[in-house]
Every structure is written in C-alpha cells, then in structure tokens.
C-alpha cells in the first residue's frame, strides 16, 4: 500500500486519479464475483462447467455491446456521472443474482451487471488519460490497474470466504453491501478532487485552457452536445488503434480465462476444497496487483512494446508449465496448495503487467474531446475477449477436464506476444 501512495504522489492529480482507482476496484470486484463460487453453482443448479462459463460470458457480451455507446455518451453527459451510475447498476445486478432460484435468473442478473459495468472503462480510463500527461500516464495507468487488481483480489476473499462459512447467496449479498459503501466513497473523492491544472494538459493552449473540463472532456462554454457527439462519431481510427484493439481482445481473452478457471483448476488438481482454490486465486491477484503497479512505472521508462512481449511470453511459459503439476502428485495437499499459490502469483504478475503497458499506449492516442469514445472502442475489444475466453475454455474443460484444458491458455498468451509485436510494423 505504501508503494501505491508513493506512485499516487508522482502523478499530476493524485486525488482525482485515486477516485477512479477506487472505482476500478469496485468495478472489477463486481465483475468477478461469480468465478469464486462456480463449483458451488455447478453443484447447486446441476449445470456444467461450460454453462457456468456462459454466466461470465453473458456479462462480457453485454459489456461488449454497450461499451462503445457508453464511451460516446460519456463524452456528451460527463464521464464521472456515467461512471458512478454504472457502479450502482452493477450492484443491482449482483443483488438479483444473490436471490436467483434458477440458472436463467442468474443469466439475467449477469446481463444487468454487464450493461451497467460497460460504462466504467470508457469513462475511467478516459478520465485518467485526461488527468495526466505523457510523462505520468504510465504511472497513472499502473495505479489505476492496481486498484482494479485489489478489487478483483477481494472477490475470492469476501465472496469465497463468506460462501465457505455460509452460502453463496449471502456471499453475493455481502459483496453488494460492501460495493455500495465503497461507491459512496468514490462519489466523495470525485467531489473533493483537485481542480485541473489546465496549463499542463497536453495540447491545450492558453485560450482553450481557460474553459477546459475533464468531466466529459469538453469545454462548457464552447462545445455543444451536438459537437460532442460529432467528435465521438468522427474519431480517427489509425492503424495503431486497430492493432491495439486486437491486442486488447487477446489480452482480455487470456486474462478472463485464467481468472475464471483458476479456482476450479486448483480444486480439481489438488482434490481440496473450493476454499483452497480461492487461496491460489487470491495469490494470482496479489502477484498481479503488484506487477500492475510497477509495470506502469516501467512503461514510462522503457520501450512499451518490448515490455508487452516479455510479459506475454513469460505468462505463456508459466501457464504451459502447469502441465508439470503431475510431477507433484503425492505431496501433502497443504504443501501442494502452497506451491501452486506461489506459482500462480508469478502467473498473475506476468498477465497483469501487460495492462498498464497497453493502456499507456492507448492513452498516447487519446484526445480529451473524444477520449471516452476511443476507450469505448478499445474496451469493446476487451469485452469481446473477456466474453470468449471463459466460454472457449469452459467448453474445453467440459470435454477434456479443467486440469487438461487450463494449460491450453498458453496458446492465447503466445498470440498476445505476437500482437504486441505487430505494433513495431505499423505507422500512423
């Protein structure tokens, strides 16, 4: 936590970036409440792992369909307002899930949460881009990613923990209560955040600086709603943006596949309880949160493409190496779980390190008047990847077994490294 505070002090608007970072934690927490209880849902509703994967997929299908409209809307009505509304909407979706009596109701609940959650990344990432300069955007994106990782990390602890001692319904309801309280904190942080130092904003001259805003990324006095909509529609799609879109699809496919099936993989591999699987899931996220924070700093100092390739190849090697866990058979469950926890912490570091690197690249392409639309386009790719990963590997897990299917995610990591490499060959 001290490392997070040090990096917050290094950005231009620490309180403003901090508010979006806390909101990112809430968004990611609500996004990942289902994976820690998948084995319980499989048993309770009599569904397959493939059907359980669809619960995650429907969330991200809605995410994909509504992210671009959300980004355009954010540039018109204001990013902060839409961000807050989306977080409260996600809480409503998870609350419906906690009361579900059928698999179909769970699907509806996930759809509600996905539509609401689609507002966050086009608004949150665009706000961070608007707040920061080229010299600090990597650090800011690292802090932003760290907040998301903390939220994701909380899911197996809170939801998985309550489910282990009570039941999954109470676990989801507890998650809703905590998420709403933290969202209220986000509102307070937005209200009390620093005013922008407009003279430091990239590309802003003295005349336009006097009326610049970050909420909506537009000038109150000079830019009408019609002009804001036109800026969103007229967003230039360069070759770099196209490649970054593809990078985002593959990165999210890898990310959500690993997240969704880590608990199930470890429980199946060790024969231990779901709680033991969530210990490893938690370790995965601890490694990821630390990597996200430090990778953002590296993204401001070193070649971002090289960093992305290195992180992707490291993840591929570590995930493929889970095939070797058969050599650990016969070890006490406690020792095996500890080994897997360390292993998955390193996997988490590799897969999360790519995020601030990629986000800093996207931020370079953003302009304040259409940053919401740009991140809406890019994060639509994220939702597509997030929707496909759990479904594809859910089907493979149903057919081969989760222990055999999990290492196949390494192929996606290799594709991600190749996607980063394409950025060396594109010119705008």
C-alpha positions as CSV (number, residue, x, y, z in Angstrom):
1,X,0.0,0.0,0.0
2,X,2.9,2.4,0.7
3,X,4.1,1.8,-2.9
4,X,0.6,2.8,-4.2
5,X,0.7,6.0,-2.1
6,X,4.2,6.8,-3.4
7,X,3.1,6.4,-7.0
8,X,0.0,8.5,-6.4
9,X,2.2,11.3,-5.3
10,X,4.1,11.1,-8.6
11,X,1.0,11.7,-10.8
12,X,-0.4,15.2,-11.6
13,X,-3.8,14.9,-9.9
14,X,-3.4,12.2,-7.2
15,X,-6.8,12.6,-5.6
16,X,-8.6,12.6,-8.9
17,X,-6.7,9.5,-10.1
18,X,-7.3,7.9,-6.7
19,X,-11.1,8.3,-7.1
20,X,-11.1,6.5,-10.4
21,X,-8.7,3.9,-9.0
22,X,-11.1,3.1,-6.1
23,X,-14.0,2.9,-8.6
24,X,-11.9,0.5,-10.7
25,X,-11.7,-1.7,-7.7
26,X,-15.5,-1.7,-7.3
27,X,-16.0,-2.5,-11.0
28,X,-13.6,-5.4,-11.0
29,X,-14.9,-6.8,-7.7
30,X,-18.5,-6.9,-9.2
31,X,-17.1,-8.3,-12.5
32,X,-15.5,-11.3,-10.8
33,X,-18.0,-12.3,-8.0
34,X,-19.1,-15.4,-10.0
35,X,-15.8,-17.4,-10.6
36,X,-15.1,-18.0,-6.8
37,X,-18.4,-19.7,-6.5
38,X,-18.6,-21.6,-9.8
39,X,-18.1,-25.1,-8.2
40,X,-21.0,-24.3,-5.8
41,X,-23.2,-23.1,-8.7
42,X,-22.4,-26.2,-10.7
43,X,-23.5,-28.4,-7.7
44,X,-26.5,-26.3,-6.7
45,X,-28.1,-25.8,-10.1
46,X,-26.8,-29.0,-11.7
47,X,-25.1,-27.2,-14.6
48,X,-21.9,-28.0,-16.5
49,X,-18.7,-26.0,-16.4
50,X,-19.5,-24.9,-19.9
51,X,-22.8,-23.4,-18.7
52,X,-21.0,-21.8,-15.7
53,X,-18.6,-20.2,-18.2
54,X,-21.6,-18.8,-20.0
55,X,-22.5,-16.8,-16.8
56,X,-19.2,-15.0,-17.2
57,X,-19.6,-14.8,-21.0
58,X,-23.1,-13.1,-20.9
59,X,-21.7,-10.4,-18.6
60,X,-19.0,-9.6,-21.1
61,X,-21.2,-9.9,-24.1
62,X,-23.3,-7.1,-22.6
63,X,-20.1,-5.3,-21.7
64,X,-19.0,-5.5,-25.4
65,X,-22.4,-4.4,-26.8
66,X,-22.7,-1.3,-24.6
67,X,-19.1,-0.1,-24.2
68,X,-18.9,2.0,-27.4
69,X,-22.3,3.7,-26.8
70,X,-21.2,4.3,-23.2
71,X,-17.9,5.9,-24.3
72,X,-19.8,8.2,-26.7
73,X,-22.4,9.0,-24.0
74,X,-19.6,9.8,-21.6
75,X,-18.2,12.5,-23.9
76,X,-21.7,14.1,-24.0
77,X,-23.1,14.0,-20.5
78,X,-19.9,13.7,-18.4
79,X,-17.6,10.7,-17.6
80,X,-17.8,11.0,-13.8
81,X,-21.6,10.9,-13.7
82,X,-21.8,7.9,-16.0
83,X,-19.1,6.1,-14.1
84,X,-21.0,6.4,-10.8
85,X,-24.3,5.3,-12.3
86,X,-22.7,2.2,-13.8
87,X,-21.2,1.1,-10.4
88,X,-24.6,1.4,-8.7
89,X,-26.2,-0.5,-11.6
90,X,-23.7,-3.3,-11.2
91,X,-24.6,-3.6,-7.5
92,X,-28.2,-4.1,-8.6
93,X,-27.3,-6.9,-11.0
94,X,-25.3,-8.8,-8.3
95,X,-28.2,-8.3,-5.9
96,X,-30.6,-10.0,-8.3
97,X,-28.0,-12.9,-8.7
98,X,-28.0,-13.3,-4.9
99,X,-31.7,-14.0,-5.0
100,X,-31.7,-16.2,-8.1
101,X,-33.6,-19.5,-7.9
102,X,-32.8,-20.7,-11.4
103,X,-29.9,-20.7,-13.9
104,X,-31.9,-18.4,-16.2
105,X,-32.3,-15.8,-13.4
106,X,-28.5,-15.8,-13.0
107,X,-28.1,-15.1,-16.7
108,X,-30.5,-12.1,-16.4
109,X,-28.6,-10.8,-13.4
110,X,-25.3,-11.1,-15.2
111,X,-26.7,-9.2,-18.2
112,X,-27.9,-6.4,-15.9
113,X,-24.4,-6.2,-14.3
114,X,-22.7,-6.3,-17.7
115,X,-24.7,-3.5,-19.2
116,X,-24.1,-1.4,-16.1
117,X,-20.4,-2.3,-16.0
118,X,-19.9,-1.3,-19.6
119,X,-19.8,2.3,-18.5
120,X,-16.7,2.0,-16.4
121,X,-13.7,1.5,-18.6
122,X,-14.6,4.1,-21.3
123,X,-15.1,6.6,-18.6
124,X,-12.5,5.6,-16.0
125,X,-9.6,5.1,-18.4
126,X,-10.5,8.3,-20.3
127,X,-10.6,10.3,-17.1
128,X,-7.1,9.1,-16.2
129,X,-5.9,9.9,-19.7
130,X,-7.5,13.4,-19.4
131,X,-5.9,14.0,-16.0
132,X,-2.4,13.0,-16.9
133,X,0.5,14.0,-19.2
134,X,2.7,11.8,-21.4
135,X,5.3,11.8,-18.7
136,X,2.9,10.5,-16.0
137,X,0.3,8.4,-17.9
138,X,2.2,5.1,-17.4
139,X,2.4,5.6,-13.6
140,X,-1.3,6.7,-13.5
141,X,-2.4,3.7,-15.5
142,X,-0.3,1.5,-13.2
143,X,-2.1,2.9,-10.2
144,X,-5.4,2.5,-12.0
145,X,-4.6,-1.1,-12.7
146,X,-3.5,-1.7,-9.1
147,X,-6.9,-0.6,-7.9
148,X,-8.7,-3.0,-10.3
149,X,-6.4,-5.8,-9.1
150,X,-7.3,-5.0,-5.5
151,X,-11.0,-5.2,-6.3
152,X,-10.5,-8.5,-8.1
153,X,-8.4,-9.8,-5.2
154,X,-11.2,-9.0,-2.8
155,X,-13.7,-11.2,-4.6
156,X,-12.3,-14.6,-3.6
157,X,-11.6,-13.3,-0.1
158,X,-15.1,-11.8,0.6
159,X,-17.4,-13.8,-1.7
160,X,-15.4,-17.0,-1.5
161,X,-14.9,-16.6,2.3
162,X,-18.5,-16.0,3.1
163,X,-19.6,-18.8,0.8
164,X,-17.3,-21.2,2.6
165,X,-18.8,-20.5,6.0
166,X,-22.4,-19.7,5.0
167,X,-23.7,-20.0,1.4
168,X,-23.2,-18.3,-2.0
169,X,-26.3,-16.2,-1.7
170,X,-25.2,-14.5,1.5
171,X,-21.8,-14.1,-0.1
172,X,-23.1,-12.2,-3.1
173,X,-25.4,-10.0,-0.8
174,X,-22.4,-9.2,1.4
175,X,-20.5,-8.2,-1.8
176,X,-23.3,-5.8,-2.8
177,X,-23.3,-4.1,0.6
178,X,-19.5,-3.6,0.6
179,X,-19.6,-2.4,-3.1
180,X,-22.3,0.2,-2.5
181,X,-20.4,1.6,0.5
182,X,-17.2,1.9,-1.5
183,X,-19.0,3.5,-4.4
184,X,-20.2,6.2,-2.0
185,X,-16.6,6.8,-1.1
186,X,-15.8,7.2,-4.9
187,X,-18.6,9.9,-5.1
188,X,-17.0,11.7,-2.2
189,X,-13.5,11.6,-3.7
190,X,-14.8,12.9,-7.0
191,X,-16.5,15.8,-5.3
192,X,-13.3,16.7,-3.3
193,X,-10.8,16.1,-6.1
194,X,-8.2,18.7,-7.2
195,X,-9.2,21.1,-9.9
196,X,-7.3,20.5,-13.1
197,X,-4.1,22.5,-13.7
198,X,-5.0,23.1,-17.3
199,X,-1.7,24.7,-18.3
200,X,-0.1,21.3,-18.0
201,X,-2.6,19.4,-20.2
202,X,-1.0,18.1,-23.4
203,X,-2.0,20.1,-26.4
204,X,-4.0,22.7,-24.6
205,X,-3.3,26.3,-25.4
206,X,-3.9,29.2,-23.0
207,X,-7.1,30.3,-24.6
208,X,-8.8,26.9,-24.6
209,X,-7.3,26.1,-21.2
210,X,-9.4,28.7,-19.5
211,X,-12.6,26.7,-20.2
212,X,-11.3,23.1,-20.2
213,X,-13.0,20.3,-18.3
214,X,-12.2,16.7,-17.5
215,X,-15.7,15.6,-16.8
216,X,-16.8,14.9,-20.4
217,X,-13.5,16.1,-21.7
218,X,-15.0,19.2,-23.3
219,X,-15.4,22.9,-22.8
220,X,-18.6,24.0,-21.1
221,X,-18.8,27.3,-22.9
222,X,-17.7,26.4,-26.4
223,X,-18.7,22.9,-27.1
224,X,-22.3,21.9,-27.6
225,X,-23.8,18.5,-27.1
226,X,-24.1,18.2,-30.9
227,X,-20.4,19.0,-31.3
228,X,-19.5,16.4,-28.6
229,X,-21.5,13.7,-30.5
230,X,-19.8,14.7,-33.7
231,X,-16.3,14.3,-32.1
232,X,-17.3,10.9,-30.9
233,X,-18.5,9.8,-34.4
234,X,-15.6,11.4,-36.2
235,X,-13.0,9.5,-34.1
236,X,-10.0,8.8,-36.4
237,X,-9.2,5.0,-36.4
238,X,-5.5,4.7,-37.1
239,X,-3.5,1.5,-37.8
240,X,-2.1,1.7,-34.3
241,X,-5.6,1.8,-32.8
242,X,-6.6,-1.2,-34.9
243,X,-3.7,-3.2,-33.6
244,X,-4.3,-2.0,-30.0
245,X,-7.9,-3.2,-30.4
246,X,-6.7,-6.6,-31.4
247,X,-4.1,-6.6,-28.5
248,X,-6.9,-5.8,-26.1
249,X,-9.1,-8.7,-27.4
250,X,-6.4,-11.3,-27.0
251,X,-5.1,-9.8,-23.6
252,X,-8.7,-10.0,-22.2
253,X,-9.3,-13.5,-23.5
254,X,-6.1,-14.7,-21.7
255,X,-6.9,-12.7,-18.6
256,X,-10.5,-13.8,-18.1
257,X,-9.8,-17.4,-18.9
258,X,-7.1,-17.6,-16.3
259,X,-9.3,-15.7,-13.7
260,X,-12.4,-17.8,-14.3
261,X,-10.9,-21.2,-14.0
262,X,-8.0,-20.8,-11.5
263,X,-10.2,-21.8,-8.5
264,X,-11.7,-24.8,-10.4
265,X,-8.3,-25.9,-11.7
266,X,-6.7,-25.9,-8.3
267,X,-9.6,-27.6,-6.6
268,X,-9.6,-30.3,-9.3
269,X,-5.8,-30.7,-9.3
270,X,-5.4,-30.9,-5.5
271,X,-8.7,-32.6,-4.6
272,X,-9.0,-29.9,-2.0
273,X,-12.0,-27.6,-1.2
274,X,-13.1,-24.6,-3.2
275,X,-11.6,-22.5,-0.3
276,X,-8.2,-23.9,-1.1
277,X,-8.7,-23.0,-4.8
278,X,-9.6,-19.5,-3.8
279,X,-6.3,-19.2,-1.8
280,X,-4.5,-19.7,-5.1
281,X,-6.8,-17.3,-6.9
282,X,-6.0,-14.7,-4.2
283,X,-2.3,-15.3,-4.7
284,X,-2.7,-14.9,-8.5
285,X,-4.3,-11.5,-7.9
286,X,-1.7,-10.4,-5.3
287,X,1.1,-11.0,-7.9
288,X,-1.0,-9.2,-10.5
289,X,-1.7,-6.2,-8.3
290,X,2.0,-5.7,-7.5
291,X,3.0,-6.2,-11.1
292,X,0.4,-3.7,-12.4
293,X,1.8,-1.0,-10.1
294,X,5.4,-1.4,-11.0
295,X,4.8,-2.1,-14.7
296,X,3.2,1.3,-15.0
297,X,6.4,2.9,-13.8
298,X,8.4,0.8,-16.3
299,X,6.1,1.8,-19.1
300,X,7.2,5.4,-18.6
301,X,10.9,4.5,-18.8
302,X,11.3,1.7,-21.3
303,X,10.0,0.5,-24.7
304,X,6.4,-0.4,-24.2
305,X,6.2,-3.0,-27.0
306,X,9.2,-4.9,-25.6
307,X,7.6,-4.9,-22.2
308,X,4.3,-6.2,-23.5
309,X,6.0,-9.0,-25.5
310,X,8.2,-10.1,-22.5
311,X,5.2,-10.2,-20.1
312,X,3.1,-12.2,-22.6
313,X,5.8,-14.8,-23.2
314,X,6.5,-15.2,-19.5
315,X,2.8,-15.8,-18.9
316,X,2.7,-18.4,-21.7
317,X,5.6,-20.3,-20.3
318,X,4.2,-20.3,-16.7
319,X,0.7,-21.4,-17.8
320,X,2.0,-24.1,-20.1
321,X,4.2,-25.4,-17.2
322,X,1.1,-26.2,-15.2
323,X,1.2,-29.5,-17.2
324,X,4.1,-30.4,-14.9
325,X,1.9,-30.4,-11.8
326,X,1.5,-34.1,-12.4
327,X,5.1,-34.4,-11.0
328,X,3.8,-33.0,-7.7
329,X,1.3,-35.8,-7.1
330,X,1.7,-37.5,-3.8
331,X,2.7,-34.3,-2.0
332,X,0.6,-33.3,1.1
333,X,-2.4,-31.1,0.0
334,X,-1.1,-28.2,2.2
335,X,2.3,-28.3,0.5
336,X,0.8,-28.7,-3.0
337,X,-1.5,-25.8,-2.4
338,X,1.4,-23.6,-1.2
339,X,3.5,-24.4,-4.3
340,X,0.5,-23.6,-6.6
341,X,-0.1,-20.4,-4.8
342,X,3.4,-19.2,-5.4
343,X,3.3,-20.4,-9.0
344,X,0.0,-18.6,-9.7
345,X,1.3,-15.4,-8.0
346,X,4.0,-15.3,-10.7
347,X,1.5,-16.1,-13.4
348,X,-0.6,-13.2,-12.1
349,X,2.5,-10.9,-12.3
350,X,3.1,-11.8,-15.9
351,X,-0.5,-11.4,-17.1
352,X,-1.3,-8.2,-15.2
353,X,2.0,-6.5,-16.2
354,X,0.7,-6.1,-19.8
355,X,-2.3,-3.9,-18.8
356,X,-0.6,-0.6,-17.8
357,X,1.7,-1.0,-20.8
358,X,-1.2,-1.4,-23.2
359,X,-3.3,1.3,-21.5
360,X,-0.4,3.8,-21.7
361,X,-0.1,3.1,-25.5
362,X,-3.9,3.8,-25.9
363,X,-3.6,7.0,-23.8
364,X,-1.0,8.3,-26.2
365,X,-3.7,8.1,-28.9
366,X,-6.3,9.9,-26.9
367,X,-7.6,13.5,-27.2
368,X,-9.7,15.0,-24.4
369,X,-12.7,15.7,-26.6
370,X,-13.1,12.1,-27.7
371,X,-11.1,10.1,-25.1
372,X,-14.3,8.4,-23.9
373,X,-15.1,7.3,-27.4
374,X,-11.6,6.0,-28.0
375,X,-11.5,4.0,-24.8
376,X,-15.1,2.8,-25.7
377,X,-13.7,1.3,-28.9
378,X,-10.7,-0.3,-27.2
379,X,-12.6,-1.6,-24.3
380,X,-15.2,-3.1,-26.6
381,X,-12.3,-5.3,-27.7
382,X,-11.7,-6.1,-24.0
383,X,-15.3,-7.2,-23.6
384,X,-15.1,-9.4,-26.7
385,X,-12.0,-11.1,-25.4
386,X,-13.5,-11.4,-21.9
387,X,-16.7,-13.0,-23.3
388,X,-14.9,-15.5,-25.5
389,X,-12.2,-16.7,-23.1
390,X,-14.4,-18.3,-20.4
391,X,-16.7,-19.9,-23.0
392,X,-14.0,-21.4,-25.1
393,X,-12.1,-22.8,-22.2
394,X,-15.3,-23.8,-20.4
395,X,-16.2,-26.0,-23.4
396,X,-12.6,-27.4,-23.4
397,X,-12.9,-28.0,-19.6
398,X,-16.2,-29.9,-20.1
399,X,-14.7,-32.0,-22.8
400,X,-11.2,-32.6,-21.5
401,X,-11.5,-31.8,-17.8
402,X,-10.3,-28.5,-16.3
403,X,-6.9,-29.9,-15.4
404,X,-6.1,-30.7,-19.0
405,X,-7.7,-27.6,-20.5
406,X,-6.1,-25.0,-18.3
407,X,-2.6,-25.2,-19.9
408,X,-4.0,-24.5,-23.3
409,X,-4.5,-20.9,-22.3
410,X,-0.7,-20.6,-23.0
411,X,-1.5,-20.5,-26.7
412,X,-3.5,-17.3,-26.2
413,X,-0.5,-15.8,-24.4
414,X,1.7,-16.5,-27.3
415,X,-0.8,-14.9,-29.7
416,X,-0.7,-11.8,-27.4
417,X,3.0,-11.5,-27.7
418,X,2.7,-11.6,-31.5
419,X,0.0,-9.0,-31.3
420,X,2.3,-6.6,-29.4
421,X,5.0,-7.3,-31.9
422,X,2.7,-6.0,-34.7
423,X,3.0,-2.5,-33.2
424,X,6.6,-2.4,-34.4
425,X,5.4,-2.6,-38.0
426,X,2.5,-0.1,-38.1
427,X,2.8,3.6,-38.8
428,X,0.0,6.2,-38.4
